[in-house]
Amino acid sequence: MARPGDTKSRIQAVARELFLEKGVRGTSLQDIADRLGMTKPALYYHFSSRDDLVHSIIRPLFAEGEAYLSSLEKRGQVSAADLLGEYFDFHYRHRDLVLLLLKELIALTELGLVDWAFDSRERLAALLVGENPTLEQAARATVALGGVADCAVQFRDRPEADLRAAAVRAGCAALGLDG
């Protein structure tokens, strides 16, 4: 017999797949139950609503991201190349969830699940270009961070090491630095 944690994980995995295929709002709990071969009431045992299920999938990503960002802030001085490399690694490791965030930005914003991502970008930019950057510096940091994150999702068929190196070099170039 499956343990409750196993069932919950299976539900989350199937939900992620369906959310990527059909969108968050286009996927019902019945769709998820059907794909799993279970009843909708059995699904309700684990998650009270679709929104609860979405939160259970996205929040761990943000918790890990917050821990990473806090550790960077505590470290103090970190090279742009190292920061961008770690930022790439985080996005590469979670590229399916990042893709879900990109595809479902409106639905996830309505659920209050996007504000942290924007806040974290501002905090990372401050580590790259300081607390009171010029518009040029802020724009460069935004391009660097966005580009590195997008590369992890966009070029899914490329070898990870090659993609990481190219993304970090491009991010450093956006900052006006040698990568």
Order of alpha helices (4+ residues) and beta strands (2+ residues): alpha-alpha-alpha-alpha-alpha-alpha-alpha-alpha-alpha-alpha
